[in-house]
Amino acid sequence: MNTSTLNTDERVKDVYFTDDEISVQLMDGRTISAPLIWYPRLFHATKKQLRHWEICGGGYGIHWEEIDEDISTEGLLRGAPAPASHKEYA
């Protein structure tokens, strides 16, 4: 019997935005999308600030220096919103 195994690679390849979502393309070809409202710092950032991201955490994270935000592919895959308090944006 032939058994094929899927090779997943959850490292970040690219990040892009719509007005309502963040989408992260993974090295294995998958794309994860989540509502921007889940990440208040990203939601309130300017388009210019959103474009200034960098890969961190061995390829498994995304960092925005100017807005002090970090998210991981693990958190995106789990569907986990940012743990930060929403009070600072109320």
N, C-alpha and C positions, 0 to 999 in steps of 0.2 A: 504494500500500500504506500502511496506517495502522500506525504504530508507537507504542505507548504506552510511556511511561517511568515507572518506579516512583520516587516521591519518598520517599526514606528520611530520617528525622530521628532520629538516634541520641542526641538530648538526653534527659535524665532528666525524666520527668513525675511519677513517684511511686515510692516504695520501700516494700515490705512484707515481713514475715517469717512463716514458720511455725517450728515447733520445729527443723526441719532445713534450711531453705532461705532464701535471700534471693531476692526477686523484684523486678525493676526494670521498671517500665512506661516505655516510650519514647514520645516525642511522636508517632511515626508509628503507634502502636497496638500494636506488638509488645511482648511481655513476655519478659524474659530471666530465667531462674532458675539458681541455682548452689547447690551444697551449702555450708552455713555452715562446715563443717569446713575448707573451702578458705581461709577467712579467720579464723585463730585469734583475732584480737582481737574480731571480731564474735561468733564462737562462744562466747567466754567472757564476753561483755558481758551486762549485765542487760537485761531487756525495756525498761526505762526508758531506758537508755543507747542502745539500738538505735533508739528512736523519735526521738532528738535528732540527726538528720542534716540536712545542708544541701547544696544543689546548689553545685558549684564548677566551675572549669575551663571557663567559658563554657557551662555546661549539660551537659558531657560527663563530669562527675565527681560523686562523692558523698563528703562529708567528715563524719566524726564527731569533733568537737573533743575530747570527754571521753576517748575511748579512742585518740585519735591514729591514726585509720585513714582511708585514702583509697582508693577504687576508681574505675575508669573504665568507661564503657560499652564502650570498645574492648577492655579486658581481659576483661570479661564475655563479649562476643561471640566473642572468641578462645578462651574456655574456660580462661583462665589463672588458676591459684590464686595467692594472695598470695606474693610473693617472700621475705617475712620468715622468719627462722629459727624453726623449730618448737621449738627448745631452750628458749626463754623460757616455754613453756607446758607443758613436760614435767613 
